[in-house]
Amino acid sequence: MQELEKQYARTFQTPSGRAVLQHLRQITLERTLGPNASDNELRWAEANRAFVRQIENMIARVTKR
């Protein structure tokens, strides 16, 4: 998995990659749903947040070594 983590880090450390990752953060991690959000909307949002966190964790494992 370490090689794949390195590939993620290389991809998202470019200027374009940083911009894309920031956009993903804005539309997932920084997005809030209102009190009327359905169970399905909450589950969908959490799945997307988990996906972005997974990318960030893979990058962090390589860059913090």
N, CA, C and O of each residue as an XYZ file, in Angstrom:
260
protein
N       0.826     -1.190      0.000
C       0.000      0.000      0.000
C       0.873      1.258      0.000
O       0.426      2.316     -0.443
N       2.093      1.156      0.484
C       2.943      2.339      0.572
C       3.166      2.990     -0.795
O       3.203      4.216     -0.891
N       3.314      2.197     -1.836
C       3.521      2.779     -3.170
C       2.277      3.546     -3.617
O       2.386      4.624     -4.202
N       1.117      3.001     -3.347
C      -0.125      3.693     -3.695
C      -0.257      4.993     -2.905
O      -0.692      6.008     -3.449
N       0.111      4.965     -1.641
C       0.091      6.184     -0.824
C       1.014      7.243     -1.418
O       0.664      8.422     -1.458
N       2.179      6.830     -1.874
C       3.112      7.772     -2.509
C       2.497      8.369     -3.768
O       2.667      9.558     -4.036
N       1.792      7.566     -4.534
C       1.147      8.068     -5.745
C       0.059      9.080     -5.416
O      -0.076     10.094     -6.101
N      -0.712      8.813     -4.379
C      -1.713      9.799     -3.942
C      -1.025     11.103     -3.540
O      -1.459     12.188     -3.926
N       0.045     10.984     -2.765
C       0.752     12.179     -2.306
C       1.294     12.975     -3.485
O       1.158     14.198     -3.518
N       1.907     12.300     -4.453
C       2.432     13.006     -5.622
C       1.308     13.687     -6.400
O       1.458     14.819     -6.859
N       0.200     12.999     -6.544
C      -0.929     13.550     -7.303
C      -1.506     14.788     -6.640
O      -1.738     15.798     -7.305
N      -1.737     14.722     -5.341
C      -2.423     15.810     -4.656
C      -1.484     16.883     -4.124
O      -1.947     17.840     -3.504
N      -0.177     16.753     -4.345
C       0.746     17.803     -3.936
C       1.090     18.747     -5.077
O       1.837     19.707     -4.885
N       0.561     18.488     -6.245
C       0.731     19.440     -7.347
C      -0.242     20.603     -7.120
O      -1.202     20.455     -6.363
N      -0.018     21.732     -7.747
C      -0.976     22.837     -7.595
C      -2.402     22.441     -7.976
O      -3.352     22.793     -7.277
N      -2.550     21.727     -9.057
C      -3.887     21.280     -9.465
C      -4.458     20.286     -8.461
O      -5.636     20.359     -8.114
N      -3.641     19.373     -8.002
C      -4.086     18.383     -7.024
C      -4.524     19.019     -5.718
O      -5.526     18.612     -5.128
N      -3.773     20.024     -5.261
C      -4.164     20.736     -4.031
C      -5.501     21.446     -4.223
O      -6.337     21.451     -3.320
N      -5.703     22.040     -5.385
C      -6.962     22.726     -5.670
C      -8.125     21.736     -5.686
O      -9.198     22.026     -5.155
N      -7.916     20.580     -6.289
C      -8.965     19.553     -6.338
C      -9.269     19.048     -4.930
O     -10.436     18.902     -4.565
N      -8.238     18.780     -4.140
C      -8.455     18.290     -2.785
C      -9.173     19.333     -1.932
O     -10.044     18.991     -1.132
N      -8.817     20.578     -2.097
C      -9.513     21.647     -1.372
C     -10.987     21.692     -1.769
O     -11.856     21.862     -0.914
N     -11.265     21.542     -3.045
C     -12.649     21.519     -3.508
C     -13.399     20.328     -2.909
O     -14.542     20.469     -2.475
N     -12.763     19.164     -2.885
C     -13.390     17.991     -2.288
C     -13.692     18.226     -0.805
O     -14.742     17.819     -0.309
N     -12.769     18.883     -0.106
C     -13.005     19.213      1.306
C     -14.220     20.143      1.445
O     -15.061     19.952      2.323
N     -14.295     21.134      0.579
C     -15.394     22.091      0.670
C     -16.752     21.446      0.447
O     -17.724     21.800      1.115
N     -16.828     20.515     -0.474
C     -18.133     19.926     -0.787
C     -18.454     18.705      0.070
O     -19.544     18.143     -0.045
N     -17.523     18.287      0.926
C     -17.782     17.128      1.789
C     -17.574     17.476      3.256
O     -18.541     17.587      4.009
N     -16.336     17.649      3.665
C     -16.018     17.848      5.077
C     -16.540     19.174      5.625
O     -16.932     19.245      6.789
N     -16.551     20.199      4.822
C     -16.961     21.521      5.296
C     -18.431     21.818      5.033
O     -18.919     22.900      5.358
N     -19.127     20.866      4.451
C     -20.549     21.040      4.142
C     -21.385     20.584      5.327
O     -21.111     19.548      5.932
N     -22.391     21.355      5.646
C     -23.306     20.955      6.702
C     -24.691     20.739      6.109
O     -25.090     21.398      5.149
N     -25.390     19.825      6.692
C     -26.759     19.558      6.281
C     -27.689     20.124      7.351
O     -27.360     20.124      8.537
N     -28.812     20.589      6.933
C     -29.765     21.173      7.859
C     -30.471     20.127      8.715
O     -30.309     18.924      8.505
N     -31.244     20.594      9.669
C     -31.935     19.681     10.577
C     -32.999     18.821      9.881
O     -33.458     17.829     10.448
N     -33.383     19.185      8.689
C     -34.392     18.416      7.955
C     -33.781     17.384      7.008
O     -34.489     16.784      6.198
N     -32.480     17.181      7.109
C     -31.815     16.211      6.228
C     -32.337     14.810      6.526
O     -32.525     14.426      7.681
N     -32.560     14.075      5.475
C     -33.058     12.705      5.641
C     -31.916     11.781      6.070
O     -30.740     12.136      5.991
N     -32.293     10.605      6.520
C     -31.318      9.595      6.894
C     -30.417      9.254      5.707
O     -29.206      9.101      5.864
N     -31.011      9.136      4.525
C     -30.224      8.829      3.328
C     -29.239      9.944      3.002
O     -28.103      9.664      2.620
N     -29.647     11.192      3.143
C     -28.739     12.323      2.883
C     -27.574     12.312      3.869
O     -26.429     12.553      3.486
N     -27.865     12.033      5.129
C     -26.802     11.986      6.139
C     -25.816     10.856      5.856
O     -24.605     11.034      5.987
N     -26.335      9.708      5.473
C     -25.455      8.572      5.158
C     -24.605      8.862      3.929
O     -23.419      8.535      3.905
N     -25.195      9.468      2.915
C     -24.468      9.811      1.693
C     -23.353     10.817      2.009
O     -22.224     10.673      1.539
N     -23.683     11.833      2.807
C     -22.686     12.846      3.169
C     -21.543     12.210      3.947
O     -20.379     12.517      3.688
N     -21.853     11.328      4.896
C     -20.805     10.704      5.696
C     -19.924      9.800      4.847
O     -18.715      9.739      5.068
N     -20.497      9.105      3.891
C     -19.697      8.260      2.996
C     -18.726      9.116      2.190
O     -17.567      8.740      2.016
N     -19.185     10.254      1.701
C     -18.312     11.149      0.947
C     -17.216     11.723      1.832
O     -16.071     11.853      1.400
N     -17.559     12.066      3.062
C     -16.552     12.578      4.000
C     -15.493     11.521      4.285
O     -14.301     11.824      4.338
N     -15.928     10.291      4.465
C     -14.987      9.202      4.728
C     -14.036      9.005      3.553
O     -12.853      8.721      3.743
N     -14.557      9.155      2.345
C     -13.725      9.011      1.154
C     -12.630     10.080      1.109
O     -11.472      9.769      0.826
N     -12.986     11.322      1.384
C     -11.998     12.403      1.366
C     -11.006     12.227      2.506
O      -9.810     12.455      2.326
N     -11.490     11.823      3.681
C     -10.567     11.579      4.804
C      -9.586     10.455      4.461
O      -8.418     10.514      4.846
N     -10.051      9.440      3.744
C      -9.163      8.348      3.341
C      -8.039      8.869      2.447
O      -6.880      8.492      2.624
N      -8.368      9.716      1.506
C      -7.337     10.313      0.645
C      -6.347     11.102      1.494
O      -5.136     10.945      1.342
N      -6.853     11.944      2.383
C      -5.963     12.759      3.221
C      -5.100     11.895      4.136
O      -3.929     12.205      4.356
N      -5.666     10.817      4.669
C      -4.884      9.923      5.525
C      -3.778      9.222      4.746
O      -2.673      9.047      5.259
N      -4.064      8.822      3.520
C      -3.037      8.179      2.703
C      -1.888      9.152      2.428
O      -0.718      8.772      2.484
N      -2.224     10.387      2.136
C      -1.194     11.412      1.899
C      -0.396     11.649      3.168
O       0.831     11.740      3.126
N      -1.088     11.749      4.296
C      -0.429     12.034      5.573
C       0.546     10.919      5.968
O       1.619     11.193      6.505
N       0.180      9.684      5.706
C       1.084      8.579      6.070
C       2.416      8.659      5.343
O       3.442      8.232      5.873
N       2.407      9.196      4.146
C       3.647      9.303      3.363
C       4.415     10.568      3.715
O       5.638     10.536      3.850
N       3.722     11.658      3.862
C       4.398     12.934      4.049
C       4.895     13.140      5.474
O       5.722     14.022      5.706
N       4.417     12.354      6.431
C       4.852     12.498      7.824
C       5.978     11.551      8.193
O       6.410     11.506      9.345
N       6.452     10.796      7.215
C       7.550      9.848      7.490
C       8.877     10.529      7.419
O       9.910      9.890      7.622
